[in-house]
Amino acid sequence: MTVANLGDKEKQLAWVVFHLILGAVSAGTPWLLILWVYFIVGSTIFSVFTHNNRDGVVHFFLIYYLGIELLARMSKSYPFLPWESGKYFMLVLLIMGLLVEKRPLKSGVGIVILLLAVPSILVMPKDRFVKDLIFNSIGILNLGLALMYFYRRPVSFKDLARSGRIMMLGIISVLAFIIIRTPDLSGVEFTLNANFKTAGGFGSNQVSTILGLGFALVIVFNLLRIRLITFFRYGDMILFGLLFYRGLLTFSRGGILGGVICILLAFFVYVFSNNLPTPKIKLSNTILALGFLFTIAIFANQLTGNLLLLRYQGETALSVAGLGEKSYTTGRTRLMKEDLQIWYRNPIFGVGPGGAPKARFQLFNHSEANHTEFTRLLSEHGMFGLFINLIIFILPVALFLVSRDHELDRIVMVAFFTIALFSAAHNGMRTILTPLLYSFATIHVVYSTRKTRVPNTGLVQP
């Protein structure tokens, strides 16, 4: 058995039940999760070496670990599953996958990003060199490696569907975890701040990001006529409702707005796509989905005594009392401005990976870490960080423009680029979500009505 088997339609009911149990048990003890991760990592590594990644277990594992990484953090699985386990697994498995496949690179973009990340290492403080390198450089290194692995990688439509089902399993476990931790919402005291209780007692920003990804996946894949829950007709609708509802109640806006914007942009591209190989959804279904979304939002707002609406309007306790201004970014704007000032003083190499908090303390008398990846790249990587930013923003536009004959690709790239960039803006690269989804957005979806083998992948297209 490999991680690819988690996406089998025939056994999906069993895997969904297992992951519901996994999330529920993890709310009390992390040991089942720890043992499961060890097993799935071992089987993945074995499959990579014995089958040269022909069945794509590297990317199936990484997609699966999106949700499992967060569940490991929520269940306090450290040190058996390190806090940055996702980054370590991603780094090692991508290198292994690239080495065993020996697939010709479709682009040098990933290599360029890797090279641009090197110079700032030269100015890193020697007393924290290893720690800062591990905690602050792996994210951008993973982005470069992932682009080398995923860029224009042929993926069959069947395995795109498999990817969505596998990705959703870890998210379902996270959903089960937070429901078990906070089953009675009537006793939760809501304020105009992010709510850790409704996020299962964990960081609401990371939880809302995963939940936002989850409900966006349901809609985007259904646009492509792919059901993520195949054993029950209304499974996708129920899953969408739960993810959106619990995401709203975290009061963390970034992940939810990212999911909504992802849906809107993907739908916009979908509407103007005239040559999709799958039949388009009916207008009535679209209206029903929008009505369902607004109904959930209204219900959640009523549950919170209208505080949810005020939160999304930027109100704070001080602004409501007339003693302060509205805040839409929870202090991120100030940190971004400080990053720019640090970059102004260190324009070439920046202050090195992990050096921004120390520089911020020297200049502004606090060492708060920034969660916005784009300005962090400037303050810590200097001019080279600027070039990385340019690549990050130009690549999606360029790829979209040259893919006019591949409408499936366009919908996939718009959806995943949006989630990745939005996550980088409010959550940085604290998890593997940003580098993985950004790179996954560059795949080439192969659709055929005949059974053919997809070139260079070992995948069979139905």
TORKOL-4160 file (C-alpha; in steps of 0.2 Angstrom, whole numbers, padded with zeros to 4 digits, m for minus):
462
<pt num="1" X="0000" Y="0000" Z="0000"/>
<pt num="2" X="0006" Y="0018" Z="m0004"/>
<pt num="3" X="m0001" Y="0035" Z="m0001"/>
<pt num="4" X="m0008" Y="0035" Z="m0019"/>
<pt num="5" X="m0021" Y="0021" Z="m0013"/>
<pt num="6" X="m0029" Y="0034" Z="m0002"/>
<pt num="7" X="m0037" Y="0041" Z="m0017"/>
<pt num="8" X="m0045" Y="0025" Z="m0023"/>
<pt num="9" X="m0064" Y="0029" Z="m0026"/>
<pt num="10" X="m0069" Y="0011" Z="m0022"/>
<pt num="11" X="m0062" Y="0012" Z="m0004"/>
<pt num="12" X="m0066" Y="0031" Z="m0001"/>
<pt num="13" X="m0079" Y="0028" Z="0013"/>
<pt num="14" X="m0066" Y="0017" Z="0023"/>
<pt num="15" X="m0053" Y="0031" Z="0021"/>
<pt num="16" X="m0065" Y="0045" Z="0026"/>
<pt num="17" X="m0070" Y="0036" Z="0041"/>
<pt num="18" X="m0052" Y="0032" Z="0046"/>
<pt num="19" X="m0048" Y="0050" Z="0045"/>
<pt num="20" X="m0063" Y="0056" Z="0055"/>
<pt num="21" X="m0057" Y="0044" Z="0068"/>
<pt num="22" X="m0039" Y="0049" Z="0066"/>
<pt num="23" X="m0044" Y="0068" Z="0069"/>
<pt num="24" X="m0055" Y="0063" Z="0084"/>
<pt num="25" X="m0042" Y="0052" Z="0092"/>
<pt num="26" X="m0029" Y="0065" Z="0090"/>
<pt num="27" X="m0039" Y="0078" Z="0100"/>
<pt num="28" X="m0035" Y="0066" Z="0115"/>
<pt num="29" X="m0018" Y="0058" Z="0111"/>
<pt num="30" X="m0006" Y="0060" Z="0096"/>
<pt num="31" X="0000" Y="0042" Z="0096"/>
<pt num="32" X="m0011" Y="0035" Z="0083"/>
<pt num="33" X="m0006" Y="0050" Z="0071"/>
<pt num="34" X="0012" Y="0047" Z="0075"/>
<pt num="35" X="0012" Y="0029" Z="0071"/>
<pt num="36" X="0001" Y="0032" Z="0055"/>
<pt num="37" X="0013" Y="0045" Z="0049"/>
<pt num="38" X="0028" Y="0034" Z="0052"/>
<pt num="39" X="0020" Y="0020" Z="0042"/>
<pt num="40" X="0015" Y="0031" Z="0027"/>
<pt num="41" X="0032" Y="0040" Z="0026"/>
<pt num="42" X="0041" Y="0023" Z="0026"/>
<pt num="43" X="0029" Y="0016" Z="0013"/>
<pt num="44" X="0032" Y="0032" Z="0002"/>
<pt num="45" X="0051" Y="0031" Z="0003"/>
<pt num="46" X="0051" Y="0012" Z="m0001"/>
<pt num="47" X="0040" Y="0015" Z="m0016"/>
<pt num="48" X="0051" Y="0030" Z="m0022"/>
<pt num="49" X="0066" Y="0018" Z="m0023"/>
<pt num="50" X="0058" Y="0003" Z="m0029"/>
<pt num="51" X="0047" Y="0011" Z="m0042"/>
<pt num="52" X="0057" Y="0026" Z="m0046"/>
<pt num="53" X="0041" Y="0037" Z="m0042"/>
<pt num="54" X="0032" Y="0030" Z="m0057"/>
<pt num="55" X="0016" Y="0031" Z="m0048"/>
<pt num="56" X="0019" Y="0049" Z="m0042"/>
<pt num="57" X="0019" Y="0045" Z="m0023"/>
<pt num="58" X="0031" Y="0060" Z="m0020"/>
<pt num="59" X="0018" Y="0072" Z="m0024"/>
<pt num="60" X="0003" Y="0062" Z="m0018"/>
<pt num="61" X="0012" Y="0061" Z="m0001"/>
<pt num="62" X="0015" Y="0080" Z="0000"/>
<pt num="63" X="m0002" Y="0084" Z="m0005"/>
<pt num="64" X="m0009" Y="0073" Z="0008"/>
<pt num="65" X="0003" Y="0080" Z="0021"/>
<pt num="66" X="m0004" Y="0097" Z="0019"/>
<pt num="67" X="m0018" Y="0094" Z="0032"/>
<pt num="68" X="m0008" Y="0081" Z="0042"/>
<pt num="69" X="0006" Y="0093" Z="0046"/>
<pt num="70" X="m0007" Y="0105" Z="0054"/>
<pt num="71" X="m0015" Y="0090" Z="0063"/>
<pt num="72" X="0002" Y="0085" Z="0070"/>
<pt num="73" X="0005" Y="0103" Z="0077"/>
<pt num="74" X="m0012" Y="0104" Z="0084"/>
<pt num="75" X="m0011" Y="0087" Z="0093"/>
<pt num="76" X="0006" Y="0091" Z="0100"/>
<pt num="77" X="0015" Y="0077" Z="0092"/>
<pt num="78" X="0032" Y="0085" Z="0094"/>
<pt num="79" X="0046" Y="0079" Z="0095"/>
<pt num="80" X="0041" Y="0062" Z="0087"/>
<pt num="81" X="0034" Y="0073" Z="0073"/>
<pt num="82" X="0045" Y="0089" Z="0072"/>
<pt num="83" X="0036" Y="0106" Z="0071"/>
<pt num="84" X="0043" Y="0108" Z="0054"/>
<pt num="85" X="0041" Y="0090" Z="0049"/>
<pt num="86" X="0031" Y="0095" Z="0033"/>
<pt num="87" X="0046" Y="0106" Z="0027"/>
<pt num="88" X="0058" Y="0092" Z="0031"/>
<pt num="89" X="0048" Y="0079" Z="0022"/>
<pt num="90" X="0045" Y="0090" Z="0007"/>
<pt num="91" X="0064" Y="0094" Z="0005"/>
<pt num="92" X="0070" Y="0076" Z="0006"/>
<pt num="93" X="0056" Y="0069" Z="m0005"/>
<pt num="94" X="0058" Y="0082" Z="m0018"/>
<pt num="95" X="0076" Y="0078" Z="m0019"/>
<pt num="96" X="0073" Y="0060" Z="m0020"/>
<pt num="97" X="0060" Y="0062" Z="m0033"/>
<pt num="98" X="0070" Y="0072" Z="m0044"/>
<pt num="99" X="0085" Y="0060" Z="m0043"/>
<pt num="100" X="0076" Y="0044" Z="m0046"/>
<pt num="101" X="0065" Y="0051" Z="m0060"/>
<pt num="102" X="0078" Y="0059" Z="m0070"/>
<pt num="103" X="0064" Y="0069" Z="m0079"/>
<pt num="104" X="0071" Y="0083" Z="m0090"/>
<pt num="105" X="0067" Y="0100" Z="m0083"/>
<pt num="106" X="0054" Y="0110" Z="m0092"/>
<pt num="107" X="0060" Y="0126" Z="m0085"/>
<pt num="108" X="0075" Y="0134" Z="m0075"/>
<pt num="109" X="0064" Y="0145" Z="m0064"/>
<pt num="110" X="0066" Y="0133" Z="m0049"/>
<pt num="111" X="0085" Y="0133" Z="m0051"/>
<pt num="112" X="0085" Y="0152" Z="m0052"/>
<pt num="113" X="0075" Y="0154" Z="m0036"/>
<pt num="114" X="0087" Y="0142" Z="m0027"/>
<pt num="115" X="0102" Y="0152" Z="m0033"/>
<pt num="116" X="0094" Y="0169" Z="m0028"/>
<pt num="117" X="0091" Y="0162" Z="m0010"/>
<pt num="118" X="0110" Y="0158" Z="m0008"/>
<pt num="119" X="0118" Y="0175" Z="m0006"/>
<pt num="120" X="0109" Y="0181" Z="0009"/>
<pt num="121" X="0116" Y="0166" Z="0019"/>
<pt num="122" X="0133" Y="0175" Z="0018"/>
<pt num="123" X="0127" Y="0188" Z="0031"/>
<pt num="124" X="0118" Y="0177" Z="0043"/>
<pt num="125" X="0124" Y="0178" Z="0061"/>
<pt num="126" X="0136" Y="0164" Z="0065"/>
<pt num="127" X="0129" Y="0161" Z="0083"/>
<pt num="128" X="0112" Y="0156" Z="0075"/>
<pt num="129" X="0117" Y="0150" Z="0058"/>
<pt num="130" X="0111" Y="0132" Z="0058"/>
<pt num="131" X="0094" Y="0136" Z="0067"/>
<pt num="132" X="0090" Y="0151" Z="0056"/>
<pt num="133" X="0095" Y="0142" Z="0041"/>
<pt num="134" X="0084" Y="0127" Z="0045"/>
<pt num="135" X="0069" Y="0137" Z="0051"/>
<pt num="136" X="0069" Y="0151" Z="0039"/>
<pt num="137" X="0077" Y="0145" Z="0022"/>
<pt num="138" X="0069" Y="0128" Z="0019"/>
<pt num="139" X="0053" Y="0136" Z="0014"/>
<pt num="140" X="0060" Y="0146" Z="m0001"/>
<pt num="141" X="0072" Y="0131" Z="m0005"/>
<pt num="142" X="0056" Y="0120" Z="m0006"/>
<pt num="143" X="0048" Y="0132" Z="m0018"/>
<pt num="144" X="0063" Y="0131" Z="m0030"/>
<pt num="145" X="0064" Y="0112" Z="m0029"/>
<pt num="146" X="0045" Y="0110" Z="m0030"/>
<pt num="147" X="0045" Y="0121" Z="m0046"/>
<pt num="148" X="0058" Y="0109" Z="m0053"/>
<pt num="149" X="0047" Y="0094" Z="m0049"/>
<pt num="150" X="0030" Y="0101" Z="m0054"/>
<pt num="151" X="0033" Y="0113" Z="m0068"/>
<pt num="152" X="0022" Y="0107" Z="m0083"/>
<pt num="153" X="0022" Y="0090" Z="m0076"/>
<pt num="154" X="0009" Y="0080" Z="m0086"/>
<pt num="155" X="m0004" Y="0074" Z="m0074"/>
<pt num="156" X="m0019" Y="0064" Z="m0080"/>
<pt num="157" X="m0037" Y="0070" Z="m0076"/>
<pt num="158" X="m0039" Y="0054" Z="m0066"/>
<pt num="159" X="m0025" Y="0058" Z="m0055"/>
<pt num="160" X="m0030" Y="0076" Z="m0053"/>
<pt num="161" X="m0046" Y="0069" Z="m0046"/>
<pt num="162" X="m0036" Y="0057" Z="m0035"/>
<pt num="163" X="m0025" Y="0072" Z="m0029"/>
<pt num="164" X="m0041" Y="0081" Z="m0023"/>
<pt num="165" X="m0048" Y="0066" Z="m0014"/>
<pt num="166" X="m0031" Y="0063" Z="m0005"/>
<pt num="167" X="m0028" Y="0081" Z="m0001"/>
<pt num="168" X="m0046" Y="0082" Z="0007"/>
<pt num="169" X="m0042" Y="0067" Z="0019"/>
<pt num="170" X="m0030" Y="0077" Z="0030"/>
<pt num="171" X="m0042" Y="0092" Z="0030"/>
<pt num="172" X="m0056" Y="0081" Z="0036"/>
<pt num="173" X="m0045" Y="0075" Z="0050"/>
<pt num="174" X="m0042" Y="0093" Z="0055"/>
<pt num="175" X="m0061" Y="0097" Z="0054"/>
<pt num="176" X="m0064" Y="0082" Z="0065"/>
<pt num="177" X="m0051" Y="0088" Z="0078"/>
<pt num="178" X="m0059" Y="0105" Z="0080"/>
<pt num="179" X="m0076" Y="0098" Z="0081"/>
<pt num="180" X="m0071" Y="0086" Z="0095"/>
<pt num="181" X="m0062" Y="0100" Z="0104"/>
<pt num="182" X="m0076" Y="0113" Z="0103"/>
<pt num="183" X="m0092" Y="0103" Z="0100"/>
<pt num="184" X="m0103" Y="0115" Z="0110"/>
<pt num="185" X="m0102" Y="0132" Z="0101"/>
<pt num="186" X="m0116" Y="0140" Z="0112"/>
<pt num="187" X="m0103" Y="0141" Z="0127"/>
<pt num="188" X="m0090" Y="0150" Z="0116"/>
<pt num="189" X="m0087" Y="0169" Z="0120"/>
<pt num="190" X="m0084" Y="0178" Z="0104"/>
<pt num="191" X="m0075" Y="0194" Z="0103"/>
<pt num="192" X="m0068" Y="0204" Z="0089"/>
<pt num="193" X="m0052" Y="0195" Z="0089"/>
<pt num="194" X="m0046" Y="0178" Z="0081"/>
<pt num="195" X="m0054" Y="0164" Z="0091"/>
<pt num="196" X="m0042" Y="0150" Z="0097"/>
<pt num="197" X="m0056" Y="0140" Z="0105"/>
<pt num="198" X="m0066" Y="0137" Z="0089"/>
<pt num="199" X="m0049" Y="0133" Z="0081"/>
<pt num="200" X="m0047" Y="0118" Z="0092"/>
<pt num="201" X="m0036" Y="0128" Z="0104"/>
<pt num="202" X="m0023" Y="0131" Z="0091"/>
<pt num="203" X="m0018" Y="0146" Z="0080"/>
<pt num="204" X="m0033" Y="0151" Z="0071"/>
<pt num="205" X="m0023" Y="0158" Z="0056"/>
<pt num="206" X="m0016" Y="0141" Z="0051"/>
<pt num="207" X="m0033" Y="0132" Z="0054"/>
<pt num="208" X="m0043" Y="0145" Z="0044"/>
<pt num="209" X="m0030" Y="0143" Z="0030"/>
<pt num="210" X="m0033" Y="0124" Z="0029"/>
<pt num="211" X="m0052" Y="0125" Z="0031"/>
<pt num="212" X="m0052" Y="0139" Z="0017"/>
<pt num="213" X="m0042" Y="0128" Z="0006"/>
<pt num="214" X="m0054" Y="0114" Z="0009"/>
<pt num="215" X="m0070" Y="0122" Z="0005"/>
<pt num="216" X="m0062" Y="0131" Z="m0010"/>
<pt num="217" X="m0056" Y="0113" Z="m0016"/>
<pt num="218" X="m0074" Y="0107" Z="m0015"/>
<pt num="219" X="m0081" Y="0120" Z="m0027"/>
<pt num="220" X="m0066" Y="0121" Z="m0039"/>
<pt num="221" X="m0066" Y="0102" Z="m0042"/>
<pt num="222" X="m0085" Y="0102" Z="m0044"/>
<pt num="223" X="m0083" Y="0115" Z="m0058"/>
<pt num="224" X="m0072" Y="0102" Z="m0066"/>
<pt num="225" X="m0086" Y="0089" Z="m0063"/>
<pt num="226" X="m0075" Y="0080" Z="m0050"/>
<pt num="227" X="m0083" Y="0074" Z="m0034"/>
<pt num="228" X="m0072" Y="0073" Z="m0019"/>
<pt num="229" X="m0084" Y="0063" Z="m0009"/>
<pt num="230" X="m0090" Y="0050" Z="m0021"/>
<pt num="231" X="m0099" Y="0038" Z="m0010"/>
<pt num="232" X="m0113" Y="0050" Z="m0005"/>
<pt num="233" X="m0123" Y="0061" Z="m0017"/>
<pt num="234" X="m0123" Y="0076" Z="m0005"/>
<pt num="235" X="m0106" Y="0073" Z="0003"/>
<pt num="236" X="m0097" Y="0087" Z="m0006"/>
<pt num="237" X="m0111" Y="0100" Z="m0001"/>
<pt num="238" X="m0111" Y="0094" Z="0017"/>
<pt num="239" X="m0092" Y="0095" Z="0018"/>
<pt num="240" X="m0092" Y="0112" Z="0010"/>
<pt num="241" X="m0104" Y="0118" Z="0023"/>
<pt num="242" X="m0095" Y="0112" Z="0038"/>
<pt num="243" X="m0078" Y="0118" Z="0032"/>
<pt num="244" X="m0085" Y="0136" Z="0028"/>
<pt num="245" X="m0095" Y="0137" Z="0044"/>
<pt num="246" X="m0081" Y="0131" Z="0055"/>
<pt num="247" X="m0068" Y="0142" Z="0046"/>
<pt num="248" X="m0079" Y="0158" Z="0048"/>
<pt num="249" X="m0080" Y="0154" Z="0067"/>
<pt num="250" X="m0061" Y="0155" Z="0069"/>
<pt num="251" X="m0063" Y="0174" Z="0066"/>
<pt num="252" X="m0047" Y="0173" Z="0056"/>
<pt num="253" X="m0050" Y="0182" Z="0040"/>
<pt num="254" X="m0035" Y="0177" Z="0029"/>
<pt num="255" X="m0039" Y="0159" Z="0026"/>
<pt num="256" X="m0057" Y="0162" Z="0022"/>
<pt num="257" X="m0055" Y="0177" Z="0011"/>
<pt num="258" X="m0042" Y="0167" Z="0002"/>
<pt num="259" X="m0054" Y="0153" Z="m0001"/>
<pt num="260" X="m0068" Y="0164" Z="m0007"/>
<pt num="261" X="m0057" Y="0174" Z="m0019"/>
<pt num="262" X="m0050" Y="0157" Z="m0026"/>
<pt num="263" X="m0068" Y="0152" Z="m0029"/>
<pt num="264" X="m0073" Y="0168" Z="m0038"/>
<pt num="265" X="m0057" Y="0169" Z="m0049"/>
<pt num="266" X="m0059" Y="0151" Z="m0054"/>
<pt num="267" X="m0077" Y="0153" Z="m0058"/>
<pt num="268" X="m0073" Y="0168" Z="m0068"/>
<pt num="269" X="m0061" Y="0159" Z="m0079"/>
<pt num="270" X="m0073" Y="0144" Z="m0079"/>
<pt num="271" X="m0087" Y="0155" Z="m0086"/>
<pt num="272" X="m0076" Y="0161" Z="m0101"/>
<pt num="273" X="m0069" Y="0144" Z="m0105"/>
<pt num="274" X="m0078" Y="0137" Z="m0120"/>
<pt num="275" X="m0068" Y="0121" Z="m0124"/>
<pt num="276" X="m0068" Y="0112" Z="m0108"/>
<pt num="277" X="m0068" Y="0093" Z="m0110"/>
<pt num="278" X="m0080" Y="0091" Z="m0096"/>
<pt num="279" X="m0099" Y="0097" Z="m0097"/>
<pt num="280" X="m0102" Y="0114" Z="m0088"/>
<pt num="281" X="m0113" Y="0115" Z="m0073"/>
<pt num="282" X="m0130" Y="0121" Z="m0074"/>
<pt num="283" X="m0134" Y="0139" Z="m0069"/>
<pt num="284" X="m0147" Y="0133" Z="m0056"/>
<pt num="285" X="m0133" Y="0123" Z="m0047"/>
<pt num="286" X="m0123" Y="0139" Z="m0046"/>
<pt num="287" X="m0137" Y="0149" Z="m0039"/>
<pt num="288" X="m0140" Y="0135" Z="m0026"/>
<pt num="289" X="m0122" Y="0135" Z="m0021"/>
<pt num="290" X="m0121" Y="0154" Z="m0019"/>
<pt num="291" X="m0137" Y="0153" Z="m0009"/>
<pt num="292" X="m0130" Y="0140" Z="0002"/>
<pt num="293" X="m0114" Y="0150" Z="0005"/>
<pt num="294" X="m0124" Y="0166" Z="0010"/>
<pt num="295" X="m0136" Y="0155" Z="0022"/>
<pt num="296" X="m0121" Y="0148" Z="0031"/>
<pt num="297" X="m0113" Y="0165" Z="0033"/>
<pt num="298" X="m0129" Y="0173" Z="0040"/>
<pt num="299" X="m0131" Y="0159" Z="0052"/>
<pt num="300" X="m0113" Y="0160" Z="0058"/>
<pt num="301" X="m0115" Y="0179" Z="0060"/>
<pt num="302" X="m0131" Y="0177" Z="0071"/>
<pt num="303" X="m0123" Y="0164" Z="0082"/>
<pt num="304" X="m0109" Y="0177" Z="0086"/>
<pt num="305" X="m0121" Y="0191" Z="0089"/>
<pt num="306" X="m0116" Y="0200" Z="0073"/>
<pt num="307" X="m0098" Y="0201" Z="0079"/>
<pt num="308" X="m0093" Y="0190" Z="0064"/>
<pt num="309" X="m0099" Y="0204" Z="0052"/>
<pt num="310" X="m0090" Y="0217" Z="0062"/>
<pt num="311" X="m0074" Y="0207" Z="0061"/>
<pt num="312" X="m0074" Y="0207" Z="0042"/>
<pt num="313" X="m0078" Y="0225" Z="0042"/>
<pt num="314" X="m0062" Y="0228" Z="0051"/>
<pt num="315" X="m0069" Y="0233" Z="0068"/>
<pt num="316" X="m0059" Y="0231" Z="0084"/>
<pt num="317" X="m0064" Y="0233" Z="0102"/>
<pt num="318" X="m0056" Y="0250" Z="0101"/>
<pt num="319" X="m0064" Y="0256" Z="0085"/>
<pt num="320" X="m0081" Y="0251" Z="0091"/>
<pt num="321" X="m0078" Y="0261" Z="0107"/>
<pt num="322" X="m0073" Y="0276" Z="0096"/>
<pt num="323" X="m0055" Y="0275" Z="0103"/>
<pt num="324" X="m0046" Y="0268" Z="0088"/>
<pt num="325" X="m0046" Y="0265" Z="0069"/>
<pt num="326" X="m0052" Y="0249" Z="0060"/>
<pt num="327" X="m0039" Y="0236" Z="0057"/>
<pt num="328" X="m0040" Y="0224" Z="0042"/>
<pt num="329" X="m0023" Y="0216" Z="0043"/>
<pt num="330" X="m0021" Y="0213" Z="0062"/>
<pt num="331" X="m0004" Y="0223" Z="0063"/>
<pt num="332" X="0003" Y="0216" Z="0047"/>
<pt num="333" X="0004" Y="0232" Z="0038"/>
<pt num="334" X="0015" Y="0240" Z="0052"/>
<pt num="335" X="0026" Y="0225" Z="0051"/>
<pt num="336" X="0027" Y="0226" Z="0032"/>
<pt num="337" X="0032" Y="0244" Z="0033"/>
<pt num="338" X="0046" Y="0239" Z="0046"/>
<pt num="339" X="0052" Y="0226" Z="0034"/>
<pt num="340" X="0054" Y="0239" Z="0020"/>
<pt num="341" X="0064" Y="0250" Z="0032"/>
<pt num="342" X="0075" Y="0236" Z="0036"/>
<pt num="343" X="0077" Y="0232" Z="0017"/>
<pt num="344" X="0081" Y="0251" Z="0015"/>
<pt num="345" X="0096" Y="0249" Z="0027"/>
<pt num="346" X="0102" Y="0233" Z="0020"/>
<pt num="347" X="0097" Y="0234" Z="0001"/>
<pt num="348" X="0109" Y="0221" Z="m0006"/>
<pt num="349" X="0109" Y="0205" Z="0005"/>
<pt num="350" X="0096" Y="0210" Z="0017"/>
<pt num="351" X="0099" Y="0204" Z="0035"/>
<pt num="352" X="0100" Y="0186" Z="0031"/>
<pt num="353" X="0086" Y="0172" Z="0034"/>
<pt num="354" X="0079" Y="0174" Z="0051"/>
<pt num="355" X="0088" Y="0191" Z="0054"/>
<pt num="356" X="0072" Y="0202" Z="0053"/>
<pt num="357" X="0066" Y="0200" Z="0071"/>
<pt num="358" X="0083" Y="0204" Z="0078"/>
<pt num="359" X="0084" Y="0219" Z="0066"/>
<pt num="360" X="0067" Y="0224" Z="0071"/>
<pt num="361" X="0071" Y="0224" Z="0089"/>
<pt num="362" X="0086" Y="0235" Z="0086"/>
<pt num="363" X="0076" Y="0248" Z="0076"/>
<pt num="364" X="0059" Y="0247" Z="0083"/>
<pt num="365" X="0062" Y="0239" Z="0100"/>
<pt num="366" X="0051" Y="0224" Z="0097"/>
<pt num="367" X="0055" Y="0207" Z="0089"/>
<pt num="368" X="0039" Y="0202" Z="0082"/>
<pt num="369" X="0040" Y="0190" Z="0067"/>
<pt num="370" X="0032" Y="0195" Z="0051"/>
<pt num="371" X="0019" Y="0183" Z="0042"/>
<pt num="372" X="0020" Y="0191" Z="0025"/>
<pt num="373" X="0032" Y="0182" Z="0015"/>
<pt num="374" X="0034" Y="0195" Z="0001"/>
<pt num="375" X="0041" Y="0209" Z="0013"/>
<pt num="376" X="0051" Y="0196" Z="0023"/>
<pt num="377" X="0060" Y="0191" Z="0007"/>
<pt num="378" X="0065" Y="0209" Z="0005"/>
<pt num="379" X="0071" Y="0212" Z="0023"/>
<pt num="380" X="0080" Y="0196" Z="0024"/>
<pt num="381" X="0086" Y="0193" Z="0006"/>
<pt num="382" X="0088" Y="0211" Z="0000"/>
<pt num="383" X="0089" Y="0214" Z="m0019"/>
<pt num="384" X="0089" Y="0195" Z="m0022"/>
<pt num="385" X="0073" Y="0194" Z="m0012"/>
<pt num="386" X="0066" Y="0207" Z="m0024"/>
<pt num="387" X="0070" Y="0196" Z="m0039"/>
<pt num="388" X="0062" Y="0181" Z="m0031"/>
<pt num="389" X="0046" Y="0191" Z="m0028"/>
<pt num="390" X="0046" Y="0196" Z="m0046"/>
<pt num="391" X="0047" Y="0178" Z="m0052"/>
<pt num="392" X="0033" Y="0173" Z="m0039"/>
<pt num="393" X="0021" Y="0186" Z="m0047"/>
<pt num="394" X="0026" Y="0186" Z="m0065"/>
<pt num="395" X="0026" Y="0167" Z="m0067"/>
<pt num="396" X="0007" Y="0165" Z="m0064"/>
<pt num="397" X="0003" Y="0179" Z="m0076"/>
<pt num="398" X="0015" Y="0172" Z="m0090"/>
<pt num="399" X="0009" Y="0154" Z="m0088"/>
<pt num="400" X="m0009" Y="0159" Z="m0089"/>
<pt num="401" X="m0006" Y="0169" Z="m0105"/>
<pt num="402" X="0003" Y="0155" Z="m0114"/>
<pt num="403" X="m0010" Y="0142" Z="m0108"/>
<pt num="404" X="m0024" Y="0149" Z="m0118"/>
<pt num="405" X="m0027" Y="0132" Z="m0127"/>
<pt num="406" X="m0027" Y="0122" Z="m0111"/>
<pt num="407" X="m0042" Y="0128" Z="m0101"/>
<pt num="408" X="m0041" Y="0114" Z="m0088"/>
<pt num="409" X="m0024" Y="0120" Z="m0084"/>
<pt num="410" X="m0030" Y="0138" Z="m0082"/>
<pt num="411" X="m0043" Y="0134" Z="m0070"/>
<pt num="412" X="m0031" Y="0123" Z="m0059"/>
<pt num="413" X="m0017" Y="0137" Z="m0060"/>
<pt num="414" X="m0029" Y="0151" Z="m0055"/>
<pt num="415" X="m0036" Y="0141" Z="m0040"/>
<pt num="416" X="m0020" Y="0135" Z="m0033"/>
<pt num="417" X="m0010" Y="0151" Z="m0037"/>
<pt num="418" X="m0023" Y="0161" Z="m0028"/>
<pt num="419" X="m0023" Y="0151" Z="m0012"/>
<pt num="420" X="m0004" Y="0150" Z="m0012"/>
<pt num="421" X="m0001" Y="0169" Z="m0014"/>
<pt num="422" X="m0015" Y="0173" Z="m0002"/>
<pt num="423" X="m0007" Y="0162" Z="0011"/>
<pt num="424" X="0010" Y="0169" Z="0008"/>
<pt num="425" X="0003" Y="0186" Z="0011"/>
<pt num="426" X="m0005" Y="0182" Z="0028"/>
<pt num="427" X="0003" Y="0166" Z="0034"/>
<pt num="428" X="0021" Y="0167" Z="0026"/>
<pt num="429" X="0029" Y="0150" Z="0023"/>
<pt num="430" X="0025" Y="0143" Z="0040"/>
<pt num="431" X="0019" Y="0127" Z="0033"/>
<pt num="432" X="0022" Y="0118" Z="0016"/>
<pt num="433" X="0005" Y="0125" Z="0009"/>
<pt num="434" X="0012" Y="0140" Z="0000"/>
<pt num="435" X="0027" Y="0132" Z="m0009"/>
<pt num="436" X="0017" Y="0116" Z="m0013"/>
<pt num="437" X="0001" Y="0124" Z="m0020"/>
<pt num="438" X="0011" Y="0137" Z="m0029"/>
<pt num="439" X="0021" Y="0124" Z="m0038"/>
<pt num="440" X="0006" Y="0112" Z="m0040"/>
<pt num="441" X="m0002" Y="0126" Z="m0050"/>
<pt num="442" X="0010" Y="0124" Z="m0064"/>
<pt num="443" X="0006" Y="0106" Z="m0069"/>
<pt num="444" X="m0001" Y="0101" Z="m0086"/>
<pt num="445" X="m0018" Y="0092" Z="m0085"/>
<pt num="446" X="m0019" Y="0078" Z="m0098"/>
<pt num="447" X="m0037" Y="0074" Z="m0103"/>
<pt num="448" X="m0041" Y="0060" Z="m0115"/>
<pt num="449" X="m0056" Y="0049" Z="m0118"/>
<pt num="450" X="m0045" Y="0034" Z="m0123"/>
<pt num="451" X="m0033" Y="0024" Z="m0111"/>
<pt num="452" X="m0016" Y="0031" Z="m0114"/>
<pt num="453" X="m0001" Y="0032" Z="m0104"/>
<pt num="454" X="0004" Y="0050" Z="m0099"/>
<pt num="455" X="0022" Y="0053" Z="m0105"/>
<pt num="456" X="0036" Y="0054" Z="m0092"/>
<pt num="457" X="0024" Y="0050" Z="m0077"/>
<pt num="458" X="0019" Y="0031" Z="m0078"/>
<pt num="459" X="0001" Y="0037" Z="m0075"/>
<pt num="460" X="m0013" Y="0030" Z="m0085"/>
<pt num="461" X="m0026" Y="0042" Z="m0092"/>
<pt num="462" X="m0044" Y="0035" Z="m0093"/>
